[in-house]
Amino acid sequence: MSKMEPSAQMIGDEAGASAAPWAAPILLDYWNALKRHIWVALAIVSVAVVIGTILTLLMTPQFTATSRIEIAREQANVTNVEGLQREDATPNQEFYLTQYSLLNARSLAERVERRLRLASNKSFFEAHGATPVGEGFLSGGGNAGAVSVDNMRDRQRQAVDLLLGHISISPVRGSALVDVSYTSASSGISQQIAKTWVSEFAQQSMDRRLASTADARVYLESRLQGLRERLETSERDLVNYAARQGIVRLSESKSPDGRTQTTQTLASSNLDQLNRFLVEATAERTQAEARLRAARSAGSTQLALQNQSLSNLRAQRAETNAKYQEMLVHFEPEYADAKAAREQIAALDRAIGAEDKRVRDAYMADYEAASQREQVLRGKVNELLGQLDSESRSSIQYNIFQREVDTNRQLYDSLLQRYKEIGVAGVGTNNISVVDPAPLPEAPSSPKLLINLVLALLAGAGLAAITIFVLENLDESLREPHQVATKLDVPLLGAIPVVNDDALENMDDPKSILSEAYMTVRTNLSFSTDHGVPKTFALISTSPAEGKSTSAYSLARVLGRTSGTVVLVDVDMRRPILASRLGLESGRGVSNFLAGDDNWEQLVQDTGATNVSFVAAGPTPPSASELLSGERLALFVKQLASRFDHVILDSPPMLGLSDAPLIANVVEGVVYVIEADRTAVRASQAAIQRLRESRGHILGVLLTKYSAKQSGYGYGYGYGYGYGSDKADGEKG
């Protein structure tokens, strides 16, 4: 037995390596699973469609009214007030998501409920199939019952919940438009609520804006009151200080930054005037001094040129002197006329001297007066300069008071301007506008029979898929050949297809699919040992009716045609069936030899098939396990092996009994038979583990009753096993 283990291991590796071709694509696995449970799937889908149809017919018609509004990103504002939020003109997702949330806010639903008085409207609750809290309604203007305050609050909350549960907000893709839809069993109520919803939303937007400006106005009023008091105090301090310091401001101006600047005080104004007077007095004194100096240095002739009276006197003297000189030519000096002329000249000289003195005295008087006036003005200017210097020193503190007054006045004026602007800030246009008010729905929006049937069909298909998935996962049987190597860790010898005709009759035709399948098993068995097909082996299954006996006979037929003589031994003494199926004698057999009959050759029967003999199970013993546990079973197999090329034992199933492990110990190997899509994997694993623990050598697994077409291998499998059969049939025809 130890010599065969390397070969068996090699076959296992080859089978594992060749398991991939058996593996189906996953979609094909799904399709095969559907075919296996097609009636379950059809039943579930049919029930789902019927239920969907019934529910659709029983549903109350619903009417949907839709209002369309536009939400502008940027709202017009007639003021430019800092402190008020000014929206950015650039669209952004956050803004519109906020608006959509506000459209679906509970506060808006409460406004609509209060506006329409829905808590007291019986038709509203009937349109939603709801039972109102408490008793009494105000319907049609009449009081149908008294409602407590607590019940009314609960009913209002109930109405708000109904509103929020039936409102739908649907933004129009790629635009600032939003559809607001309301659905109920009443077309009139749906229209009324849809129209009221958008109008209340627009009004709520305006109310929020006005509320924000109201808060700003209250804040500015308190700030203005404080600034007004500060301004009055600072102005009072400025006036009092100016009065104490004797500062009189004649003119003021405003700087570019709004500061008050004093351009002229009384002292500076007086100083300017006195400076002008001093300049004039100095000029007059200089002129008088120049005239006086000129008069002192100049002669009478020069003075005569400067003084008209003196000039006239000198002209008269010159004329009189000319006449006197002419008289002296003709008359004597003592001549009366000459003497009179001489006296006249003397009188004119005295007059000229007196006039000359008077002119010189006048120049002196003018000079002294101008000089005195200049000194007086200069003294006053010096006095004002001192006063102005003192005033400049006092103006430092005065300017501090003035700056405080200016600052307080600027703050007060600025806040006052903002207060006036905020007063009209709410005049801006609303960014919410109703584009299309909700019309009265003419046809129900739901239920829609076709859509509901499609949904029921999809739901049924989904439920069917889940059911099939559960059934497939609960099914522990081996359905596919590739599962043998992956789940049992045993090489696959072959997959025997299920046939509709009698399997034993199919084996009469070497070209049949069944014969080809067992020929493949025979080929794989030849690789299970280093000397070809095992000389002795048993076929064991987990439970009855898995095709074990049929497979044993079929393998005997194939080996009889290809590998020499074969004896088929039925060692299932608990439930023997081979003798009856083959139409052979079952009165004597294995149980007789095990019980002590040494004439084993008389137990061998001819089956009529080529090179195939048969040994029946014999009479049913009281305890088959006791007979099998002795040494005569091994002796019987050894004697059969000495005469026949191959000995095939049809073993009883495992079934938790000890028969099969005892049989596995006396043969070269075990072919484990598993019925496809029936035997549980865990049962097969446990059985194989028992055989291994009892030192049985597993040659491989034979998967019987395998539906290749159902598993998705119909074309390839049929082509492989039936290749050439059509041609042979045609030739026979």
GUROSE-464681 format. One record per residue (C-alpha): residue in three letters; x, y, z. Coordinates in steps of 0.5 Angstrom, whole numbers, plus 500, padded with zeros to 3 digits. Example, Ala and Ser with C-alpha at 12.3 -4.5 7.8 and 13.67 -1.06 7.14 Angstrom:
2
ALA525491516SER527498514
This chain:
733
MET500500500SER506505501LYS508504494MET502507492GLU502513496PRO507517491SER502515485ALA496517489GLN499524491MET501525484ILE494524481GLY491528487ASP496534485GLU494533477ALA487533479GLY488539483ALA491543477SER486540472ALA480543477ALA481550474PRO478548467TRP472545471ALA471552474ALA465556471PRO465564470ILE461567476LEU456569471LEU455562469ASP454560476TYR449565477TRP445562471ASN446555473ALA443557480LEU437560477LYS436554473ARG436549479HIS431554483ILE427556477TRP421554480VAL422558486ALA424564483LEU418564478ALA413563484ILE416569488VAL416573482SER409571481VAL407572488ALA410579488VAL407582482VAL400579485ILE401583491GLY404589488THR398589483ILE393588489LEU396593493THR396598487LEU389597486LEU387598494MET392605494THR388611495PRO390616489GLN395621491PHE395628488THR401632487ALA401640486THR408643485SER410651485ARG416653482ILE420659485GLU427662483ILE432663489ALA437669487ARG444669489GLU445676490GLN439681492ALA439688491ASN440693496VAL439700496THR444702502ASN451700503VAL452699510GLU457696513GLY455691519LEU450688515GLN452681511ARG452683504GLU452676499ASP457675495ALA455675487THR459668486PRO454662486ASN456657491GLN453650493GLU453652500PHE448658499TYR443653495LEU444648500THR442652506GLN436655502TYR434648500SER434646508LEU430652510LEU425650505ASN424644509ALA425647515ARG420646521SER419653522LEU416654515ALA412648516GLU409651523ARG408658519VAL404654514GLU400651519ARG398657522ARG397661516LEU392655514ARG389653521LEU391646519ALA390643526SER383645526ASN381643519LYS378636518SER379635511PHE387636512PHE387630516GLU383626512ALA387627506HIS393624509GLY389618512ALA391621519THR387621526PRO387627529VAL389628536GLY384630541GLU376631539GLY373637536PHE374641529LEU373647526SER371645519GLY367650515GLY367655520GLY363651525ASN365649532ALA364641531GLY367640538ALA371643544VAL379642544SER383643550VAL390647549ASP394641550ASN390637545MET391643540ARG398644541ASP399636540ARG395637534GLN399642531ARG405638532GLN401633528ALA399637523VAL407640522ASP409633522LEU404631516LEU406637512LEU414635513GLY412628511HIS409630504ILE413636502SER418635497ILE424640495SER427638488PRO432643485VAL432644477ARG438642475GLY443647472SER439653474ALA436657481LEU429654480VAL426650485ASP420646485VAL416645491SER411639491TYR406637496THR402630495SER396628499ALA389625497SER386632496SER388636490GLY385642493ILE389641499SER395640495GLN395646491GLN393650497ILE399648501ALA404648495LYS402655494THR402657501TRP409654502VAL412658497SER409665499GLU411663506PHE418662505ALA418668501GLN415672507GLN420668512SER426671508MET424678508ASP422677516ARG429675517ARG432680513LEU428685517ALA429682524SER437683523THR436690521ALA432691527ASP437688532ALA442693529ARG437699530VAL437697537TYR444697538LEU446703534GLU440707538SER444705545ARG451707542LEU448714539GLN445715546GLY452714549LEU456718544ARG451724544GLU453725552ARG460724550LEU460729545GLU456734549THR461733555SER467734550GLU464741547ARG462743554ASP469742556LEU472746550VAL468752551ASN469753559TYR477752557ALA477757552ALA473762556ARG478761562GLN484762558GLY481768554ILE481764547VAL477767542ARG476764535LEU474768530SER475763524GLU476755523SER476750518LYS476743517SER482738515PRO481733510ASP481728516GLY475732519ARG479735524THR477742526GLN483747525THR483754528THR485759522GLN485766526THR484768534LEU482775536ALA489776538SER492774532SER487778528ASN489784532LEU496783531ASP495783524GLN492790524LEU497793528ASN503790524ARG500793518PHE499800522LEU506799524VAL508798517GLU505805515ALA507809521THR514807520ALA513809513GLU510815515ARG516817520THR521815515GLN518820510ALA518825515GLU525824517ALA527825510ARG523831509LEU526834515ARG533832513ALA532835507ALA529841509ARG535842514SER540841509ALA537845503GLY537852502SER531857501THR531856494GLN530848495LEU525849500ALA521854495LEU521849490GLN518844495ASN513849498GLN508853493SER507859498LEU514860499SER515859492ASN510865490LEU513869495ARG520869492ALA517870485GLN514876488ARG520878491ALA524877484GLU519881480THR519887485ASN527887485ALA527887478LYS523893478TYR527896483GLN533895479GLU530898473MET528904477LEU535905480VAL537906472HIS533912472PHE532914479GLU536915485PRO535910491GLU531915495TYR526916489ALA519915492ASP518909488ALA524906489LYS524907496ALA517904496ALA520898492ARG525897497GLU521897503GLN516892499ILE522888498ALA524888505ALA517886507LEU517880502ASP524878505ARG521878512ALA515874509ILE520869506GLY524868512ALA517867516GLU515862511ASP521858511LYS521858518ARG514855518VAL515850513ARG521848517ASP517847523ALA512844520TYR517838517MET519838525ALA512837527ASP511832522TYR517828524GLU516828531ALA508826530ALA510820526SER516818530GLN511818536ARG505814533GLU511809531GLN513808538VAL506807540LEU504802535ARG510798536GLY509798544LYS502795542VAL505790537ASN510787542GLU504787547LEU500783543LEU506778541GLY506777548GLN499775549LEU499771542ASP505767545SER501766552GLU495764547SER499759543ARG501755549SER494755552SER492752545ILE495746546GLN490744551TYR485747547ASN487743541ILE486737545PHE479738547GLN478740540ARG480733538GLU476730543VAL470734540ASP472732533THR473725534ASN466724538ARG462728533GLN465724527LEU463717531TYR456720532ASP455723525SER457716522LEU453712527LEU447717526GLN448716518ARG448708519TYR442708523LYS438712518GLU441707512ILE439701516GLY432704517VAL431703510ALA435697509GLY429692509VAL427696503GLY431691498THR428687493ASN426680496ASN431674493ILE425669493SER420670487VAL415665485VAL415663478ASP409658477PRO404658483ALA401651484PRO396649479LEU390645481PRO392637480GLU388634474ALA390627475PRO393623481SER400622481SER400616484PRO399610484LYS402608477LEU400601476LEU405600471ILE411603475ASN408599481LEU408593477VAL415594475LEU417595482ALA414589484LEU417585479LEU424588481ALA422587488GLY420579487ALA427578483GLY431581488LEU427577493ALA428571489ALA435572488ILE436573496THR432566496ILE436563491PHE443565495VAL440563501LEU438556498GLU445555495ASN449557501LEU444552505ASP446547500GLU452543502SER452538496LEU457538491ARG454540485GLU460541480PRO466537479HIS471542481GLN468542488VAL471535489ALA478538490THR477544493LYS472542499LEU474534500ASP482535498VAL481528494PRO483528486LEU477527482LEU477521478GLY471523473ALA464525473ILE458520471PRO453524467VAL445523469VAL442519464ASN434518463ASP435510460ASP437504464ALA444505466LEU446498465GLU443498458ASN447504456MET453500458ASP452495453ASP453501448PRO461502448LYS459509444SER454511449ILE456517454LEU455513460SER461508457GLU465514455ALA465517462TYR467510465MET472509460THR475516463VAL474514470ARG478507468THR484512465ASN484516471LEU485510475SER490507471PHE494513474SER492512481THR498507482ASP505505479HIS502499476GLY496502473VAL489500475PRO489497482LYS488490482THR483490488PHE479496489ALA472498493LEU466503491ILE464506497SER459512498THR456516504SER449513503PRO445509499ALA442510492GLU448514490GLY450510484LYS455506487SER453499485THR451502478SER458505478ALA461498480TYR458494475SER460499469LEU467499471ALA467492471ARG464492464VAL469497462LEU475493465GLY473487462ARG473490455THR480493456SER484490462GLY482483462THR478479467VAL474482472VAL470479478LEU464484481VAL463482488ASP457485492VAL459485499ASP453489501MET450484505ARG445488509ARG442491502PRO444487496ILE441489490LEU446487484ALA444480483SER437482482ARG439488477LEU443483473GLY438477474LEU443472477GLU442468483SER443471490GLY442465494ARG449463495GLY455468496VAL460472500SER456471506ASN457463505PHE465464505LEU465469510ALA461464515GLY466458513ASP464455506ASP471454503ASN469453496TRP469460493GLU469458486GLN462455486LEU460462488VAL463466482GLN457467477ASP458469469THR454475468GLY454474460ALA458481459THR465480456ASN470478462VAL466480467SER464475473PHE460476479VAL459474486ALA453475490ALA452478497GLY449471499PRO444470505THR443476510PRO447474516PRO445476523SER451481524ALA455483517SER460487521GLU462480525LEU463477518LEU467482515SER471483521GLY475477521GLU480475516ARG476471511LEU474477507ALA482478506LEU483471504PHE477471500VAL479478496LYS486474495GLN483468492LEU479472487ALA485476486SER489470484ARG484468479PHE482475476ASP486481473HIS481486477VAL477485483ILE471490484LEU468490491ASP461493491SER461496499PRO455498503PRO455505504MET458508510LEU452510514GLY456511521LEU457503520SER463499521ASP462495514ALA466500509PRO472501513LEU473494514ILE472493507ALA477498505ASN483495509VAL483489505VAL483492498GLU488496494GLY484502494VAL477506495VAL473509489TYR469514493VAL462515490ILE458521491GLU452523488ALA452530485ASP447535488ARG445531493THR450528498ALA452534504VAL460536503ARG460535511ALA458528511SER463526505GLN468529509ALA467526515ALA466519511ILE473520508GLN476522514ARG473515517LEU476511512ARG483515512GLU483514520SER482506518ARG488506514GLY484506507HIS487509501ILE482513497LEU484513490GLY479518488VAL472521488LEU467519483LEU461524482THR455521479LYS448523476TYR452529474SER448534470ALA453537465LYS448541462GLN445544468SER451546470GLY453550464TYR458544461GLY453541456TYR457543450GLY464541452TYR461535456GLY457532451TYR462533445GLY467530449TYR463524451GLY459523445TYR464525440GLY464520434SER457517436ASP453521431LYS458519425ALA457512428ASP449512428GLY449515421GLU453509418LYS449504422GLY443508419
